[in-house]
Amino acid sequence: MTDRRVTLLFAGITGLTIVVLVFIIGYIMVNGLPGLTLSFLLESPREMGRTGGIFPAIVGTVLLTGIALFIAAPVGILTAVYLTEYTRDTWLPKVVRFGTESLAGIPSIIFGLFGFLFFVIYLDLGWSVLSGALTLSAMILPTIVRTSEEAIRAVPDAYREVSLALGSTRWQTVTSVVLPSAKPGIMTGVMLAIGRAIGETAAVIFTAGSSLRLPRTLLDSTRTLPVHFYILAREGISLENAYSTAFVLILLILAINIAAHTIMNRLTGKER
């Protein structure tokens, strides 16, 4: 197959993918936009979600994702730094890499069962924001570790050699040279992790529950937007509100991606 045919093939596949994505998002927008009002965003659900809004679900989504990221991001990045900068190619980093790759492929329902048995029952945290956040942090940790490790490995060795030759310690080299150079790749991994955490349903139901009330403490049960959408659609409570909830979820993910892209451009000095 000639290069021209290969190019045309990939261009066709890419175009088809874009068309499918636009159709899906457009269909959700058309069905969800009519119900998207200010009261829908700021009110609490009533009649099991048949009427009212989704404000507690928005708060629950932001809380779970934020706490999970607060836990997983530092641990994942420091683990990646340790694997790339402080260990040689021995059995320990190989075991850690195999473990992270295996965990990244485990279905979310397994994480949900683990979180339910360990955090909810064994640690007696109950269905709560904390249980859900800890479970989500375990889910997104492998993604952050692997992407951060690849980003750090992509930094040229010459950067490290010059820094060490100037008298910097290994830690100073890592914090002042390696990590700033690897920021775009690390941010990409964090964004992938945020997307997975926000869109998770199965693990959250098992650990955070599905309470319609606004959580007041980390030990209160909560409901996220994907869980709210799932329950509304699965139980046939209100398809109109389900579409509007899905539309809000898409807008939230889009806003986070735009914010992260802007932050990444500022960090890398590419913003003009």
C-alpha positions as protocol buffer text, in pm:
chain_id: "A"
residue {
  index: 1
  type: MET
  ca { x: 0 y: 0 z: 0 }
}
residue {
  index: 2
  type: THR
  ca { x: 145 y: 335 z: -102 }
}
residue {
  index: 3
  type: ASP
  ca { x: 199 y: 622 z: 137 }
}
residue {
  index: 4
  type: ARG
  ca { x: -77 y: 818 z: -33 }
}
residue {
  index: 5
  type: ARG
  ca { x: -329 y: 540 z: 23 }
}
residue {
  index: 6
  type: VAL
  ca { x: -223 y: 502 z: 386 }
}
residue {
  index: 7
  type: THR
  ca { x: -263 y: 876 z: 437 }
}
residue {
  index: 8
  type: LEU
  ca { x: -607 y: 872 z: 278 }
}
residue {
  index: 9
  type: LEU
  ca { x: -708 y: 571 z: 490 }
}
residue {
  index: 10
  type: PHE
  ca { x: -608 y: 737 z: 816 }
}
residue {
  index: 11
  type: ALA
  ca { x: -768 y: 1064 z: 709 }
}
residue {
  index: 12
  type: GLY
  ca { x: -1092 y: 880 z: 637 }
}
residue {
  index: 13
  type: ILE
  ca { x: -1086 y: 701 z: 974 }
}
residue {
  index: 14
  type: THR
  ca { x: -1016 y: 1029 z: 1153 }
}
residue {
  index: 15
  type: GLY
  ca { x: -1295 y: 1206 z: 967 }
}
residue {
  index: 16
  type: LEU
  ca { x: -1542 y: 926 z: 1046 }
}
residue {
  index: 17
  type: THR
  ca { x: -1446 y: 938 z: 1413 }
}
residue {
  index: 18
  type: ILE
  ca { x: -1501 y: 1313 z: 1425 }
}
residue {
  index: 19
  type: VAL
  ca { x: -1840 y: 1278 z: 1254 }
}
residue {
  index: 20
  type: VAL
  ca { x: -1951 y: 1012 z: 1504 }
}
residue {
  index: 21
  type: LEU
  ca { x: -1837 y: 1222 z: 1801 }
}
residue {
  index: 22
  type: VAL
  ca { x: -2008 y: 1532 z: 1667 }
}
residue {
  index: 23
  type: PHE
  ca { x: -2328 y: 1336 z: 1610 }
}
residue {
  index: 24
  type: ILE
  ca { x: -2329 y: 1192 z: 1963 }
}
residue {
  index: 25
  type: ILE
  ca { x: -2253 y: 1526 z: 2130 }
}
residue {
  index: 26
  type: GLY
  ca { x: -2499 y: 1706 z: 1904 }
}
residue {
  index: 27
  type: TYR
  ca { x: -2775 y: 1457 z: 1982 }
}
residue {
  index: 28
  type: ILE
  ca { x: -2720 y: 1503 z: 2356 }
}
residue {
  index: 29
  type: MET
  ca { x: -2714 y: 1881 z: 2316 }
}
residue {
  index: 30
  type: VAL
  ca { x: -3038 y: 1890 z: 2117 }
}
residue {
  index: 31
  type: ASN
  ca { x: -3218 y: 1676 z: 2375 }
}
residue {
  index: 32
  type: GLY
  ca { x: -3056 y: 1826 z: 2685 }
}
residue {
  index: 33
  type: LEU
  ca { x: -3039 y: 2196 z: 2608 }
}
residue {
  index: 34
  type: PRO
  ca { x: -3413 y: 2270 z: 2651 }
}
residue {
  index: 35
  type: GLY
  ca { x: -3403 y: 2157 z: 3014 }
}
residue {
  index: 36
  type: LEU
  ca { x: -3081 y: 2336 z: 3099 }
}
residue {
  index: 37
  type: THR
  ca { x: -3196 y: 2631 z: 3308 }
}
residue {
  index: 38
  type: LEU
  ca { x: -3051 y: 2819 z: 3600 }
}
residue {
  index: 39
  type: SER
  ca { x: -3294 y: 2654 z: 3840 }
}
residue {
  index: 40
  type: PHE
  ca { x: -3191 y: 2312 z: 3706 }
}
residue {
  index: 41
  type: LEU
  ca { x: -2829 y: 2389 z: 3794 }
}
residue {
  index: 42
  type: LEU
  ca { x: -2892 y: 2542 z: 4136 }
}
residue {
  index: 43
  type: GLU
  ca { x: -3182 y: 2342 z: 4282 }
}
residue {
  index: 44
  type: SER
  ca { x: -3181 y: 2006 z: 4456 }
}
residue {
  index: 45
  type: PRO
  ca { x: -3361 y: 1708 z: 4300 }
}
residue {
  index: 46
  type: ARG
  ca { x: -3721 y: 1639 z: 4397 }
}
residue {
  index: 47
  type: GLU
  ca { x: -3931 y: 1329 z: 4350 }
}
residue {
  index: 48
  type: MET
  ca { x: -3620 y: 1110 z: 4303 }
}
residue {
  index: 49
  type: GLY
  ca { x: -3494 y: 1341 z: 4030 }
}
residue {
  index: 50
  type: ARG
  ca { x: -3814 y: 1367 z: 3828 }
}
residue {
  index: 51
  type: THR
  ca { x: -3824 y: 1738 z: 3905 }
}
residue {
  index: 52
  type: GLY
  ca { x: -3583 y: 1989 z: 4054 }
}
residue {
  index: 53
  type: GLY
  ca { x: -3216 y: 2028 z: 3968 }
}
residue {
  index: 54
  type: ILE
  ca { x: -2875 y: 1867 z: 3996 }
}
residue {
  index: 55
  type: PHE
  ca { x: -2679 y: 2098 z: 4228 }
}
residue {
  index: 56
  type: PRO
  ca { x: -2591 y: 1825 z: 4486 }
}
residue {
  index: 57
  type: ALA
  ca { x: -2469 y: 1601 z: 4203 }
}
residue {
  index: 58
  type: ILE
  ca { x: -2245 y: 1879 z: 4071 }
}
residue {
  index: 59
  type: VAL
  ca { x: -2099 y: 1934 z: 4418 }
}
residue {
  index: 60
  type: GLY
  ca { x: -2051 y: 1560 z: 4465 }
}
residue {
  index: 61
  type: THR
  ca { x: -1872 y: 1527 z: 4131 }
}
residue {
  index: 62
  type: VAL
  ca { x: -1635 y: 1814 z: 4204 }
}
residue {
  index: 63
  type: LEU
  ca { x: -1564 y: 1691 z: 4558 }
}
residue {
  index: 64
  type: LEU
  ca { x: -1491 y: 1332 z: 4460 }
}
residue {
  index: 65
  type: THR
  ca { x: -1272 y: 1426 z: 4164 }
}
residue {
  index: 66
  type: GLY
  ca { x: -1085 y: 1698 z: 4352 }
}
residue {
  index: 67
  type: ILE
  ca { x: -1005 y: 1483 z: 4656 }
}
residue {
  index: 68
  type: ALA
  ca { x: -909 y: 1185 z: 4440 }
}
residue {
  index: 69
  type: LEU
  ca { x: -674 y: 1403 z: 4236 }
}
residue {
  index: 70
  type: PHE
  ca { x: -531 y: 1562 z: 4552 }
}
residue {
  index: 71
  type: ILE
  ca { x: -437 y: 1214 z: 4675 }
}
residue {
  index: 72
  type: ALA
  ca { x: -333 y: 1043 z: 4352 }
}
residue {
  index: 73
  type: ALA
  ca { x: -141 y: 1318 z: 4170 }
}
residue {
  index: 74
  type: PRO
  ca { x: 142 y: 1370 z: 4424 }
}
residue {
  index: 75
  type: VAL
  ca { x: 176 y: 996 z: 4488 }
}
residue {
  index: 76
  type: GLY
  ca { x: 176 y: 914 z: 4117 }
}
residue {
  index: 77
  type: ILE
  ca { x: 425 y: 1183 z: 4017 }
}
residue {
  index: 78
  type: LEU
  ca { x: 663 y: 1102 z: 4305 }
}
residue {
  index: 79
  type: THR
  ca { x: 642 y: 732 z: 4217 }
}
residue {
  index: 80
  type: ALA
  ca { x: 729 y: 813 z: 3856 }
}
residue {
  index: 81
  type: VAL
  ca { x: 1024 y: 1026 z: 3972 }
}
residue {
  index: 82
  type: TYR
  ca { x: 1149 y: 742 z: 4191 }
}
residue {
  index: 83
  type: LEU
  ca { x: 1121 y: 486 z: 3909 }
}
residue {
  index: 84
  type: THR
  ca { x: 1303 y: 701 z: 3655 }
}
residue {
  index: 85
  type: GLU
  ca { x: 1556 y: 896 z: 3859 }
}
residue {
  index: 86
  type: TYR
  ca { x: 1640 y: 692 z: 4169 }
}
residue {
  index: 87
  type: THR
  ca { x: 1631 y: 326 z: 4064 }
}
residue {
  index: 88
  type: ARG
  ca { x: 1814 y: 115 z: 3815 }
}
residue {
  index: 89
  type: ASP
  ca { x: 1666 y: -149 z: 3590 }
}
residue {
  index: 90
  type: THR
  ca { x: 1622 y: -405 z: 3867 }
}
residue {
  index: 91
  type: TRP
  ca { x: 1336 y: -630 z: 3975 }
}
residue {
  index: 92
  type: LEU
  ca { x: 1168 y: -363 z: 4193 }
}
residue {
  index: 93
  type: PRO
  ca { x: 1084 y: -109 z: 3920 }
}
residue {
  index: 94
  type: LYS
  ca { x: 984 y: -394 z: 3690 }
}
residue {
  index: 95
  type: VAL
  ca { x: 738 y: -522 z: 3950 }
}
residue {
  index: 96
  type: VAL
  ca { x: 599 y: -172 z: 4008 }
}
residue {
  index: 97
  type: ARG
  ca { x: 556 y: -111 z: 3634 }
}
residue {
  index: 98
  type: PHE
  ca { x: 389 y: -448 z: 3585 }
}
residue {
  index: 99
  type: GLY
  ca { x: 156 y: -371 z: 3874 }
}
residue {
  index: 100
  type: THR
  ca { x: 59 y: -27 z: 3744 }
}
residue {
  index: 101
  type: GLU
  ca { x: 1 y: -159 z: 3392 }
}
residue {
  index: 102
  type: SER
  ca { x: -214 y: -441 z: 3530 }
}
residue {
  index: 103
  type: LEU
  ca { x: -415 y: -205 z: 3751 }
}
residue {
  index: 104
  type: ALA
  ca { x: -475 y: 30 z: 3459 }
}
residue {
  index: 105
  type: GLY
  ca { x: -656 y: -247 z: 3274 }
}
residue {
  index: 106
  type: ILE
  ca { x: -877 y: -365 z: 3561 }
}
residue {
  index: 107
  type: PRO
  ca { x: -1251 y: -292 z: 3513 }
}
residue {
  index: 108
  type: SER
  ca { x: -1386 y: -16 z: 3732 }
}
residue {
  index: 109
  type: ILE
  ca { x: -1639 y: -251 z: 3890 }
}
residue {
  index: 110
  type: ILE
  ca { x: -1349 y: -439 z: 4051 }
}
residue {
  index: 111
  type: PHE
  ca { x: -1224 y: -116 z: 4206 }
}
residue {
  index: 112
  type: GLY
  ca { x: -1577 y: -54 z: 4324 }
}
residue {
  index: 113
  type: LEU
  ca { x: -1597 y: -393 z: 4496 }
}
residue {
  index: 114
  type: PHE
  ca { x: -1256 y: -338 z: 4653 }
}
residue {
  index: 115
  type: GLY
  ca { x: -1356 y: 7 z: 4777 }
}
residue {
  index: 116
  type: PHE
  ca { x: -1683 y: -129 z: 4913 }
}
residue {
  index: 117
  type: LEU
  ca { x: -1517 y: -413 z: 5103 }
}
residue {
  index: 118
  type: PHE
  ca { x: -1214 y: -218 z: 5227 }
}
residue {
  index: 119
  type: PHE
  ca { x: -1318 y: 145 z: 5273 }
}
residue {
  index: 120
  type: VAL
  ca { x: -1692 y: 114 z: 5328 }
}
residue {
  index: 121
  type: ILE
  ca { x: -1703 y: -203 z: 5540 }
}
residue {
  index: 122
  type: TYR
  ca { x: -1354 y: -281 z: 5681 }
}
residue {
  index: 123
  type: LEU
  ca { x: -1253 y: 80 z: 5762 }
}
residue {
  index: 124
  type: ASP
  ca { x: -1617 y: 157 z: 5849 }
}
residue {
  index: 125
  type: LEU
  ca { x: -1624 y: 477 z: 5645 }
}
residue {
  index: 126
  type: GLY
  ca { x: -1965 y: 388 z: 5504 }
}
residue {
  index: 127
  type: TRP
  ca { x: -2101 y: 516 z: 5174 }
}
residue {
  index: 128
  type: SER
  ca { x: -1934 y: 852 z: 5179 }
}
residue {
  index: 129
  type: VAL
  ca { x: -1742 y: 1113 z: 4985 }
}
residue {
  index: 130
  type: LEU
  ca { x: -1418 y: 990 z: 5143 }
}
residue {
  index: 131
  type: SER
  ca { x: -1475 y: 627 z: 5045 }
}
residue {
  index: 132
  type: GLY
  ca { x: -1555 y: 727 z: 4688 }
}
residue {
  index: 133
  type: ALA
  ca { x: -1256 y: 960 z: 4662 }
}
residue {
  index: 134
  type: LEU
  ca { x: -1013 y: 699 z: 4796 }
}
residue {
  index: 135
  type: THR
  ca { x: -1146 y: 445 z: 4549 }
}
residue {
  index: 136
  type: LEU
  ca { x: -1119 y: 688 z: 4258 }
}
residue {
  index: 137
  type: SER
  ca { x: -763 y: 778 z: 4363 }
}
residue {
  index: 138
  type: ALA
  ca { x: -669 y: 409 z: 4342 }
}
residue {
  index: 139
  type: MET
  ca { x: -827 y: 394 z: 3996 }
}
residue {
  index: 140
  type: ILE
  ca { x: -648 y: 693 z: 3846 }
}
residue {
  index: 141
  type: LEU
  ca { x: -313 y: 634 z: 4015 }
}
residue {
  index: 142
  type: PRO
  ca { x: -180 y: 388 z: 3750 }
}
residue {
  index: 143
  type: THR
  ca { x: -263 y: 632 z: 3471 }
}
residue {
  index: 144
  type: ILE
  ca { x: -75 y: 915 z: 3641 }
}
residue {
  index: 145
  type: VAL
  ca { x: 224 y: 694 z: 3720 }
}
residue {
  index: 146
  type: ARG
  ca { x: 268 y: 558 z: 3368 }
}
residue {
  index: 147
  type: THR
  ca { x: 213 y: 885 z: 3181 }
}
residue {
  index: 148
  type: SER
  ca { x: 435 y: 1079 z: 3422 }
}
residue {
  index: 149
  type: GLU
  ca { x: 708 y: 817 z: 3392 }
}
residue {
  index: 150
  type: GLU
  ca { x: 704 y: 834 z: 3012 }
}
residue {
  index: 151
  type: ALA
  ca { x: 708 y: 1214 z: 3023 }
}
residue {
  index: 152
  type: ILE
  ca { x: 1008 y: 1217 z: 3257 }
}
residue {
  index: 153
  type: ARG
  ca { x: 1192 y: 959 z: 3047 }
}
residue {
  index: 154
  type: ALA
  ca { x: 1143 y: 1181 z: 2742 }
}
residue {
  index: 155
  type: VAL
  ca { x: 1355 y: 1457 z: 2901 }
}
residue {
  index: 156
  type: PRO
  ca { x: 1701 y: 1444 z: 2737 }
}
residue {
  index: 157
  type: ASP
  ca { x: 1982 y: 1311 z: 2956 }
}
residue {
  index: 158
  type: ALA
  ca { x: 2190 y: 1612 z: 2857 }
}
residue {
  index: 159
  type: TYR
  ca { x: 1967 y: 1831 z: 3075 }
}
residue {
  index: 160
  type: ARG
  ca { x: 2049 y: 1620 z: 3378 }
}
residue {
  index: 161
  type: GLU
  ca { x: 2419 y: 1605 z: 3298 }
}
residue {
  index: 162
  type: VAL
  ca { x: 2450 y: 1982 z: 3263 }
}
residue {
  index: 163
  type: SER
  ca { x: 2264 y: 2041 z: 3590 }
}
residue {
  index: 164
  type: LEU
  ca { x: 2476 y: 1791 z: 3781 }
}
residue {
  index: 165
  type: ALA
  ca { x: 2794 y: 1931 z: 3627 }
}
residue {
  index: 166
  type: LEU
  ca { x: 2701 y: 2275 z: 3763 }
}
residue {
  index: 167
  type: GLY
  ca { x: 2692 y: 2135 z: 4116 }
}
residue {
  index: 168
  type: SER
  ca { x: 2321 y: 2068 z: 4162 }
}
residue {
  index: 169
  type: THR
  ca { x: 2210 y: 1772 z: 4367 }
}
residue {
  index: 170
  type: ARG
  ca { x: 1997 y: 1499 z: 4215 }
}
residue {
  index: 171
  type: TRP
  ca { x: 1685 y: 1633 z: 4388 }
}
residue {
  index: 172
  type: GLN
  ca { x: 1758 y: 1988 z: 4268 }
}
residue {
  index: 173
  type: THR
  ca { x: 1803 y: 1853 z: 3916 }
}
residue {
  index: 174
  type: VAL
  ca { x: 1472 y: 1670 z: 3935 }
}
residue {
  index: 175
  type: THR
  ca { x: 1272 y: 1964 z: 4071 }
}
residue {
  index: 176
  type: SER
  ca { x: 1438 y: 2244 z: 3872 }
}
residue {
  index: 177
  type: VAL
  ca { x: 1516 y: 2076 z: 3540 }
}
residue {
  index: 178
  type: VAL
  ca { x: 1344 y: 1742 z: 3485 }
}
residue {
  index: 179
  type: LEU
  ca { x: 993 y: 1811 z: 3615 }
}
residue {
  index: 180
  type: PRO
  ca { x: 955 y: 2152 z: 3445 }
}
residue {
  index: 181
  type: SER
  ca { x: 1060 y: 1995 z: 3115 }
}
residue {
  index: 182
  type: ALA
  ca { x: 814 y: 1707 z: 3165 }
}
residue {
  index: 183
  type: LYS
  ca { x: 517 y: 1926 z: 3264 }
}
residue {
  index: 184
  type: PRO
  ca { x: 323 y: 1890 z: 2936 }
}
residue {
  index: 185
  type: GLY
  ca { x: 332 y: 1511 z: 2952 }
}
residue {
  index: 186
  type: ILE
  ca { x: 250 y: 1504 z: 3322 }
}
residue {
  index: 187
  type: MET
  ca { x: -43 y: 1742 z: 3269 }
}
residue {
  index: 188
  type: THR
  ca { x: -171 y: 1515 z: 2993 }
}
residue {
  index: 189
  type: GLY
  ca { x: -170 y: 1221 z: 3232 }
}
residue {
  index: 190
  type: VAL
  ca { x: -347 y: 1421 z: 3499 }
}
residue {
  index: 191
  type: MET
  ca { x: -612 y: 1527 z: 3246 }
}
residue {
  index: 192
  type: LEU
  ca { x: -671 y: 1165 z: 3145 }
}
residue {
  index: 193
  type: ALA
  ca { x: -708 y: 1078 z: 3512 }
}
residue {
  index: 194
  type: ILE
  ca { x: -958 y: 1361 z: 3570 }
}
residue {
  index: 195
  type: GLY
  ca { x: -1164 y: 1247 z: 3273 }
}
residue {
  index: 196
  type: ARG
  ca { x: -1180 y: 893 z: 3404 }
}
residue {
  index: 197
  type: ALA
  ca { x: -1268 y: 1005 z: 3756 }
}
residue {
  index: 198
  type: ILE
  ca { x: -1546 y: 1241 z: 3644 }
}
residue {
  index: 199
  type: GLY
  ca { x: -1706 y: 985 z: 3415 }
}
residue {
  index: 200
  type: GLU
  ca { x: -1694 y: 693 z: 3659 }
}
residue {
  index: 201
  type: THR
  ca { x: -2021 y: 532 z: 3763 }
}
residue {
  index: 202
  type: ALA
  ca { x: -1984 y: 174 z: 3890 }
}
residue {
  index: 203
  type: ALA
  ca { x: -1711 y: 236 z: 4147 }
}
residue {
  index: 204
  type: VAL
  ca { x: -1886 y: 547 z: 4280 }
}
residue {
  index: 205
  type: ILE
  ca { x: -2219 y: 373 z: 4337 }
}
residue {
  index: 206
  type: PHE
  ca { x: -2050 y: 106 z: 4549 }
}
residue {
  index: 207
  type: THR
  ca { x: -1850 y: 350 z: 4760 }
}
residue {
  index: 208
  type: ALA
  ca { x: -2003 y: 699 z: 4761 }
}
residue {
  index: 209
  type: GLY
  ca { x: -2364 y: 585 z: 4736 }
}
residue {
  index: 210
  type: SER
  ca { x: -2637 y: 777 z: 4558 }
}
residue {
  index: 211
  type: SER
  ca { x: -2779 y: 1021 z: 4811 }
}
residue {
  index: 212
  type: LEU
  ca { x: -2973 y: 1313 z: 4667 }
}
residue {
  index: 213
  type: ARG
  ca { x: -2879 y: 1539 z: 4957 }
}
residue {
  index: 214
  type: LEU
  ca { x: -2599 y: 1792 z: 4951 }
}
residue {
  index: 215
  type: PRO
  ca { x: -2295 y: 1645 z: 5135 }
}
residue {
  index: 216
  type: ARG
  ca { x: -2196 y: 1848 z: 5440 }
}
residue {
  index: 217
  type: THR
  ca { x: -1896 y: 1641 z: 5552 }
}
residue {
  index: 218
  type: LEU
  ca { x: -1659 y: 1393 z: 5390 }
}
residue {
  index: 219
  type: LEU
  ca { x: -1844 y: 1111 z: 5566 }
}
residue {
  index: 220
  type: ASP
  ca { x: -2176 y: 1195 z: 5402 }
}
residue {
  index: 221
  type: SER
  ca { x: -2305 y: 998 z: 5105 }
}
residue {
  index: 222
  type: THR
  ca { x: -2329 y: 1178 z: 4772 }
}
residue {
  index: 223
  type: ARG
  ca { x: -2429 y: 1131 z: 4410 }
}
residue {
  index: 224
  type: THR
  ca { x: -2222 y: 1229 z: 4107 }
}
residue {
  index: 225
  type: LEU
  ca { x: -2347 y: 1345 z: 3768 }
}
residue {
  index: 226
  type: PRO
  ca { x: -2280 y: 1010 z: 3592 }
}
residue {
  index: 227
  type: VAL
  ca { x: -2460 y: 822 z: 3871 }
}
residue {
  index: 228
  type: HIS
  ca { x: -2752 y: 1065 z: 3858 }
}
residue {
  index: 229
  type: PHE
  ca { x: -2773 y: 1029 z: 3480 }
}
residue {
  index: 230
  type: TYR
  ca { x: -2756 y: 649 z: 3504 }
}
residue {
  index: 231
  type: ILE
  ca { x: -3032 y: 627 z: 3764 }
}
residue {
  index: 232
  type: LEU
  ca { x: -3261 y: 868 z: 3578 }
}
residue {
  index: 233
  type: ALA
  ca { x: -3219 y: 682 z: 3250 }
}
residue {
  index: 234
  type: ARG
  ca { x: -3205 y: 326 z: 3385 }
}
residue {
  index: 235
  type: GLU
  ca { x: -3511 y: 361 z: 3606 }
}
residue {
  index: 236
  type: GLY
  ca { x: -3700 y: 566 z: 3349 }
}
residue {
  index: 237
  type: ILE
  ca { x: -3755 y: 844 z: 3601 }
}
residue {
  index: 238
  type: SER
  ca { x: -3702 y: 1133 z: 3361 }
}
residue {
  index: 239
  type: LEU
  ca { x: -3528 y: 1106 z: 3025 }
}
residue {
  index: 240
  type: GLU
  ca { x: -3547 y: 1485 z: 2982 }
}
residue {
  index: 241
  type: ASN
  ca { x: -3350 y: 1545 z: 3301 }
}
residue {
  index: 242
  type: ALA
  ca { x: -3116 y: 1261 z: 3209 }
}
residue {
  index: 243
  type: TYR
  ca { x: -3024 y: 1430 z: 2880 }
}
residue {
  index: 244
  type: SER
  ca { x: -2979 y: 1764 z: 3055 }
}
residue {
  index: 245
  type: THR
  ca { x: -2753 y: 1599 z: 3315 }
}
residue {
  index: 246
  type: ALA
  ca { x: -2544 y: 1441 z: 3039 }
}
residue {
  index: 247
  type: PHE
  ca { x: -2515 y: 1780 z: 2869 }
}
residue {
  index: 248
  type: VAL
  ca { x: -2391 y: 1940 z: 3192 }
}
residue {
  index: 249
  type: LEU
  ca { x: -2138 y: 1658 z: 3232 }
}
residue {
  index: 250
  type: ILE
  ca { x: -2005 y: 1722 z: 2881 }
}
residue {
  index: 251
  type: LEU
  ca { x: -1979 y: 2095 z: 2952 }
}
residue {
  index: 252
  type: LEU
  ca { x: -1795 y: 2026 z: 3279 }
}
residue {
  index: 253
  type: ILE
  ca { x: -1539 y: 1801 z: 3110 }
}
residue {
  index: 254
  type: LEU
  ca { x: -1495 y: 2053 z: 2830 }
}
residue {
  index: 255
  type: ALA
  ca { x: -1439 y: 2337 z: 3079 }
}
residue {
  index: 256
  type: ILE
  ca { x: -1180 y: 2133 z: 3269 }
}
residue {
  index: 257
  type: ASN
  ca { x: -994 y: 2049 z: 2948 }
}
residue {
  index: 258
  type: ILE
  ca { x: -989 y: 2413 z: 2838 }
}
residue {
  index: 259
  type: ALA
  ca { x: -865 y: 2523 z: 3181 }
}
residue {
  index: 260
  type: ALA
  ca { x: -596 y: 2257 z: 3187 }
}
residue {
  index: 261
  type: HIS
  ca { x: -483 y: 2345 z: 2835 }
}
residue {
  index: 262
  type: THR
  ca { x: -456 y: 2710 z: 2932 }
}
residue {
  index: 263
  type: ILE
  ca { x: -262 y: 2628 z: 3248 }
}
residue {
  index: 264
  type: MET
  ca { x: -28 y: 2398 z: 3056 }
}
residue {
  index: 265
  type: ASN
  ca { x: 44 y: 2668 z: 2799 }
}
residue {
  index: 266
  type: ARG
  ca { x: 128 y: 2913 z: 3076 }
}
residue {
  index: 267
  type: LEU
  ca { x: 353 y: 2664 z: 3253 }
}
residue {
  index: 268
  type: THR
  ca { x: 543 y: 2583 z: 2935 }
}
residue {
  index: 269
  type: GLY
  ca { x: 565 y: 2948 z: 2829 }
}
residue {
  index: 270
  type: LYS
  ca { x: 385 y: 2887 z: 2500 }
}
residue {
  index: 271
  type: GLU
  ca { x: 96 y: 3123 z: 2558 }
}
residue {
  index: 272
  type: ARG
  ca { x: 112 y: 3421 z: 2329 }
}
